[in-house]
Amino acid sequence: IVNWRTHLKFPEEAKLSEEAKDLISRLLCNVEQRLGTKGADEIK
């Protein structure tokens, strides 16, 4: 997602859980902070 910091919004009608929003946010971050950047074991 291009410019996710300024454009990503979670609309109410999407009815995403807080856990889902957290997962999406953790995948859409700087590479140094991204979930799984240290390997697959970090996700398991």
C-alpha positions in Angstrom: 0.0 0.0 0.0 1.5 3.3 -1.1 1.5 6.0 1.5 -0.2 3.7 4.1 0.7 6.0 6.9 -1.5 8.8 5.6 -4.1 6.8 3.6 -4.8 3.6 5.6 -8.1 3.9 7.5 -10.2 1.0 8.9 -13.8 1.8 8.1 -16.4 0.8 10.6 -18.3 -1.3 8.1 -15.3 -3.5 7.7 -16.0 -4.8 11.2 -12.4 -5.9 11.8 -11.4 -7.1 15.2 -8.7 -5.2 17.1 -6.5 -8.2 16.6 -6.9 -8.1 12.8 -6.2 -4.3 12.8 -3.1 -5.0 14.8 -1.9 -7.7 12.4 -2.4 -5.5 9.4 -0.6 -2.6 11.1 2.3 -4.8 12.1 2.7 -6.0 8.5 2.5 -2.4 7.1 5.3 -0.7 8.9 9.0 0.1 8.4 10.9 -3.0 7.4 13.0 -2.8 10.7 9.8 -3.2 12.7 7.8 -5.5 10.5 6.5 -8.7 11.9 8.5 -11.6 10.5 11.5 -9.5 9.5 13.7 -11.8 11.7 12.4 -14.9 10.1 9.3 -17.2 10.1 9.9 -18.3 13.7 9.0 -14.8 14.8 5.5 -15.4 13.5 4.9 -18.9 14.8 
